[in-house]
């Protein structure tokens, strides 16, 4: 009697787990496809933001350069470095979510 009860409980548990896995896999695949559909527009948006920030940085560096400020090189390097970092970060995040 105990063996039958254990077998019945294990069979019930196994079928519940199998059904839950099927729904879970479908949900994960749906979420994955939705995230992948958002990556392209978000990547484009961040590239545009990087371009705007780069333009603002170029204007600030030009302003310092034309006024003869002694720290123009440092300012240019910091703006350029931040723009390069932003582009690399966006590209890395895109590669992480798309996989290839």
PyMOL CGO cylinders between C-alpha atoms (Angstrom):
from pymol import cmd
from pymol.cgo import CYLINDER

trace = [
    CYLINDER, 0.00, 0.00, 0.00, 2.80, 2.42, 0.87, 0.3, 1, 1, 1, 1, 1, 1,
    CYLINDER, 2.80, 2.42, 0.87, 4.61, 1.62, -2.38, 0.3, 1, 1, 1, 1, 1, 1,
    CYLINDER, 4.61, 1.62, -2.38, 1.49, 2.44, -4.36, 0.3, 1, 1, 1, 1, 1, 1,
    CYLINDER, 1.49, 2.44, -4.36, 1.03, 5.72, -2.51, 0.3, 1, 1, 1, 1, 1, 1,
    CYLINDER, 1.03, 5.72, -2.51, 4.68, 6.68, -3.08, 0.3, 1, 1, 1, 1, 1, 1,
    CYLINDER, 4.68, 6.68, -3.08, 4.42, 5.72, -6.75, 0.3, 1, 1, 1, 1, 1, 1,
    CYLINDER, 4.42, 5.72, -6.75, 1.17, 7.67, -7.15, 0.3, 1, 1, 1, 1, 1, 1,
    CYLINDER, 1.17, 7.67, -7.15, 2.61, 10.76, -5.48, 0.3, 1, 1, 1, 1, 1, 1,
    CYLINDER, 2.61, 10.76, -5.48, 5.83, 10.61, -7.50, 0.3, 1, 1, 1, 1, 1, 1,
    CYLINDER, 5.83, 10.61, -7.50, 3.90, 10.13, -10.76, 0.3, 1, 1, 1, 1, 1, 1,
    CYLINDER, 3.90, 10.13, -10.76, 1.64, 13.07, -9.92, 0.3, 1, 1, 1, 1, 1, 1,
    CYLINDER, 1.64, 13.07, -9.92, 4.59, 15.25, -8.97, 0.3, 1, 1, 1, 1, 1, 1,
    CYLINDER, 4.59, 15.25, -8.97, 6.45, 14.27, -12.16, 0.3, 1, 1, 1, 1, 1, 1,
    CYLINDER, 6.45, 14.27, -12.16, 3.49, 15.13, -14.35, 0.3, 1, 1, 1, 1, 1, 1,
    CYLINDER, 3.49, 15.13, -14.35, 3.02, 18.48, -12.60, 0.3, 1, 1, 1, 1, 1, 1,
    CYLINDER, 3.02, 18.48, -12.60, 6.71, 19.28, -13.06, 0.3, 1, 1, 1, 1, 1, 1,
    CYLINDER, 6.71, 19.28, -13.06, 6.56, 18.28, -16.73, 0.3, 1, 1, 1, 1, 1, 1,
    CYLINDER, 6.56, 18.28, -16.73, 3.55, 20.52, -17.34, 0.3, 1, 1, 1, 1, 1, 1,
    CYLINDER, 3.55, 20.52, -17.34, 5.14, 23.41, -15.48, 0.3, 1, 1, 1, 1, 1, 1,
    CYLINDER, 5.14, 23.41, -15.48, 8.34, 23.04, -17.46, 0.3, 1, 1, 1, 1, 1, 1,
    CYLINDER, 8.34, 23.04, -17.46, 6.46, 23.19, -20.74, 0.3, 1, 1, 1, 1, 1, 1,
    CYLINDER, 6.46, 23.19, -20.74, 4.74, 26.43, -19.76, 0.3, 1, 1, 1, 1, 1, 1,
    CYLINDER, 4.74, 26.43, -19.76, 7.93, 27.81, -18.26, 0.3, 1, 1, 1, 1, 1, 1,
    CYLINDER, 7.93, 27.81, -18.26, 9.95, 27.15, -21.39, 0.3, 1, 1, 1, 1, 1, 1,
    CYLINDER, 9.95, 27.15, -21.39, 7.30, 28.80, -23.54, 0.3, 1, 1, 1, 1, 1, 1,
    CYLINDER, 7.30, 28.80, -23.54, 7.26, 31.83, -21.26, 0.3, 1, 1, 1, 1, 1, 1,
    CYLINDER, 7.26, 31.83, -21.26, 11.05, 32.12, -21.30, 0.3, 1, 1, 1, 1, 1, 1,
    CYLINDER, 11.05, 32.12, -21.30, 11.13, 31.83, -25.09, 0.3, 1, 1, 1, 1, 1, 1,
    CYLINDER, 11.13, 31.83, -25.09, 8.42, 34.49, -25.39, 0.3, 1, 1, 1, 1, 1, 1,
    CYLINDER, 8.42, 34.49, -25.39, 10.29, 36.84, -23.05, 0.3, 1, 1, 1, 1, 1, 1,
    CYLINDER, 10.29, 36.84, -23.05, 13.51, 36.20, -24.99, 0.3, 1, 1, 1, 1, 1, 1,
    CYLINDER, 13.51, 36.20, -24.99, 11.88, 37.08, -28.29, 0.3, 1, 1, 1, 1, 1, 1,
    CYLINDER, 11.88, 37.08, -28.29, 10.31, 40.21, -26.82, 0.3, 1, 1, 1, 1, 1, 1,
    CYLINDER, 10.31, 40.21, -26.82, 13.63, 41.39, -25.41, 0.3, 1, 1, 1, 1, 1, 1,
    CYLINDER, 13.63, 41.39, -25.41, 15.33, 40.75, -28.74, 0.3, 1, 1, 1, 1, 1, 1,
    CYLINDER, 15.33, 40.75, -28.74, 12.67, 42.79, -30.51, 0.3, 1, 1, 1, 1, 1, 1,
    CYLINDER, 12.67, 42.79, -30.51, 13.41, 45.76, -28.19, 0.3, 1, 1, 1, 1, 1, 1,
    CYLINDER, 13.41, 45.76, -28.19, 17.19, 45.66, -28.60, 0.3, 1, 1, 1, 1, 1, 1,
    CYLINDER, 17.19, 45.66, -28.60, 17.42, 47.22, -32.08, 0.3, 1, 1, 1, 1, 1, 1,
    CYLINDER, 17.42, 47.22, -32.08, 15.37, 50.38, -31.32, 0.3, 1, 1, 1, 1, 1, 1,
    CYLINDER, 15.37, 50.38, -31.32, 17.06, 50.82, -27.93, 0.3, 1, 1, 1, 1, 1, 1,
    CYLINDER, 17.06, 50.82, -27.93, 20.50, 50.42, -29.50, 0.3, 1, 1, 1, 1, 1, 1,
    CYLINDER, 20.50, 50.42, -29.50, 19.66, 53.03, -32.13, 0.3, 1, 1, 1, 1, 1, 1,
    CYLINDER, 19.66, 53.03, -32.13, 18.34, 55.38, -29.45, 0.3, 1, 1, 1, 1, 1, 1,
    CYLINDER, 18.34, 55.38, -29.45, 21.53, 55.07, -27.41, 0.3, 1, 1, 1, 1, 1, 1,
    CYLINDER, 21.53, 55.07, -27.41, 23.70, 55.64, -30.48, 0.3, 1, 1, 1, 1, 1, 1,
    CYLINDER, 23.70, 55.64, -30.48, 21.75, 58.85, -31.13, 0.3, 1, 1, 1, 1, 1, 1,
    CYLINDER, 21.75, 58.85, -31.13, 22.23, 59.88, -27.50, 0.3, 1, 1, 1, 1, 1, 1,
    CYLINDER, 22.23, 59.88, -27.50, 25.98, 59.19, -27.84, 0.3, 1, 1, 1, 1, 1, 1,
    CYLINDER, 25.98, 59.19, -27.84, 26.09, 61.36, -30.96, 0.3, 1, 1, 1, 1, 1, 1,
    CYLINDER, 26.09, 61.36, -30.96, 24.31, 64.23, -29.21, 0.3, 1, 1, 1, 1, 1, 1,
    CYLINDER, 24.31, 64.23, -29.21, 26.63, 63.97, -26.20, 0.3, 1, 1, 1, 1, 1, 1,
    CYLINDER, 26.63, 63.97, -26.20, 29.62, 63.89, -28.56, 0.3, 1, 1, 1, 1, 1, 1,
    CYLINDER, 29.62, 63.89, -28.56, 28.37, 67.01, -30.33, 0.3, 1, 1, 1, 1, 1, 1,
    CYLINDER, 28.37, 67.01, -30.33, 27.89, 68.82, -27.02, 0.3, 1, 1, 1, 1, 1, 1,
    CYLINDER, 27.89, 68.82, -27.02, 31.39, 67.78, -26.00, 0.3, 1, 1, 1, 1, 1, 1,
    CYLINDER, 31.39, 67.78, -26.00, 32.82, 69.05, -29.27, 0.3, 1, 1, 1, 1, 1, 1,
    CYLINDER, 32.82, 69.05, -29.27, 31.12, 72.41, -28.76, 0.3, 1, 1, 1, 1, 1, 1,
    CYLINDER, 31.12, 72.41, -28.76, 32.48, 72.66, -25.21, 0.3, 1, 1, 1, 1, 1, 1,
    CYLINDER, 32.48, 72.66, -25.21, 35.99, 71.74, -26.34, 0.3, 1, 1, 1, 1, 1, 1,
    CYLINDER, 35.99, 71.74, -26.34, 35.81, 74.27, -29.17, 0.3, 1, 1, 1, 1, 1, 1,
    CYLINDER, 35.81, 74.27, -29.17, 34.69, 76.93, -26.69, 0.3, 1, 1, 1, 1, 1, 1,
    CYLINDER, 34.69, 76.93, -26.69, 37.65, 76.18, -24.42, 0.3, 1, 1, 1, 1, 1, 1,
    CYLINDER, 37.65, 76.18, -24.42, 40.05, 76.04, -27.36, 0.3, 1, 1, 1, 1, 1, 1,
    CYLINDER, 40.05, 76.04, -27.36, 38.87, 79.37, -28.81, 0.3, 1, 1, 1, 1, 1, 1,
    CYLINDER, 38.87, 79.37, -28.81, 39.09, 81.07, -25.41, 0.3, 1, 1, 1, 1, 1, 1,
    CYLINDER, 39.09, 81.07, -25.41, 42.65, 79.80, -24.90, 0.3, 1, 1, 1, 1, 1, 1,
    CYLINDER, 42.65, 79.80, -24.90, 41.96, 77.69, -21.84, 0.3, 1, 1, 1, 1, 1, 1,
    CYLINDER, 41.96, 77.69, -21.84, 44.98, 75.66, -20.72, 0.3, 1, 1, 1, 1, 1, 1,
    CYLINDER, 44.98, 75.66, -20.72, 43.01, 72.49, -19.93, 0.3, 1, 1, 1, 1, 1, 1,
    CYLINDER, 43.01, 72.49, -19.93, 41.56, 72.02, -23.42, 0.3, 1, 1, 1, 1, 1, 1,
    CYLINDER, 41.56, 72.02, -23.42, 43.44, 68.78, -24.02, 0.3, 1, 1, 1, 1, 1, 1,
    CYLINDER, 43.44, 68.78, -24.02, 42.19, 67.25, -20.79, 0.3, 1, 1, 1, 1, 1, 1,
    CYLINDER, 42.19, 67.25, -20.79, 38.62, 68.25, -21.54, 0.3, 1, 1, 1, 1, 1, 1,
    CYLINDER, 38.62, 68.25, -21.54, 38.82, 66.87, -25.08, 0.3, 1, 1, 1, 1, 1, 1,
    CYLINDER, 38.82, 66.87, -25.08, 40.27, 63.59, -23.83, 0.3, 1, 1, 1, 1, 1, 1,
    CYLINDER, 40.27, 63.59, -23.83, 37.56, 63.19, -21.18, 0.3, 1, 1, 1, 1, 1, 1,
    CYLINDER, 37.56, 63.19, -21.18, 34.72, 63.88, -23.63, 0.3, 1, 1, 1, 1, 1, 1,
    CYLINDER, 34.72, 63.88, -23.63, 36.22, 61.60, -26.26, 0.3, 1, 1, 1, 1, 1, 1,
    CYLINDER, 36.22, 61.60, -26.26, 36.78, 58.85, -23.69, 0.3, 1, 1, 1, 1, 1, 1,
    CYLINDER, 36.78, 58.85, -23.69, 33.24, 59.07, -22.41, 0.3, 1, 1, 1, 1, 1, 1,
    CYLINDER, 33.24, 59.07, -22.41, 31.83, 58.84, -25.94, 0.3, 1, 1, 1, 1, 1, 1,
    CYLINDER, 31.83, 58.84, -25.94, 34.01, 55.84, -26.78, 0.3, 1, 1, 1, 1, 1, 1,
    CYLINDER, 34.01, 55.84, -26.78, 33.00, 54.13, -23.54, 0.3, 1, 1, 1, 1, 1, 1,
    CYLINDER, 33.00, 54.13, -23.54, 29.30, 54.75, -24.21, 0.3, 1, 1, 1, 1, 1, 1,
    CYLINDER, 29.30, 54.75, -24.21, 29.49, 53.31, -27.73, 0.3, 1, 1, 1, 1, 1, 1,
    CYLINDER, 29.49, 53.31, -27.73, 31.42, 50.25, -26.54, 0.3, 1, 1, 1, 1, 1, 1,
    CYLINDER, 31.42, 50.25, -26.54, 29.00, 49.71, -23.64, 0.3, 1, 1, 1, 1, 1, 1,
    CYLINDER, 29.00, 49.71, -23.64, 25.96, 49.87, -25.94, 0.3, 1, 1, 1, 1, 1, 1,
    CYLINDER, 25.96, 49.87, -25.94, 27.60, 47.47, -28.38, 0.3, 1, 1, 1, 1, 1, 1,
    CYLINDER, 27.60, 47.47, -28.38, 28.51, 45.05, -25.58, 0.3, 1, 1, 1, 1, 1, 1,
    CYLINDER, 28.51, 45.05, -25.58, 25.00, 45.11, -24.13, 0.3, 1, 1, 1, 1, 1, 1,
    CYLINDER, 25.00, 45.11, -24.13, 23.54, 44.52, -27.60, 0.3, 1, 1, 1, 1, 1, 1,
    CYLINDER, 23.54, 44.52, -27.60, 25.86, 41.57, -28.14, 0.3, 1, 1, 1, 1, 1, 1,
    CYLINDER, 25.86, 41.57, -28.14, 24.95, 40.18, -24.72, 0.3, 1, 1, 1, 1, 1, 1,
    CYLINDER, 24.95, 40.18, -24.72, 21.22, 40.19, -25.42, 0.3, 1, 1, 1, 1, 1, 1,
    CYLINDER, 21.22, 40.19, -25.42, 21.35, 39.12, -29.07, 0.3, 1, 1, 1, 1, 1, 1,
    CYLINDER, 21.35, 39.12, -29.07, 24.02, 36.49, -28.57, 0.3, 1, 1, 1, 1, 1, 1,
    CYLINDER, 24.02, 36.49, -28.57, 25.73, 36.96, -31.93, 0.3, 1, 1, 1, 1, 1, 1,
]
cmd.load_cgo(trace, "trace")
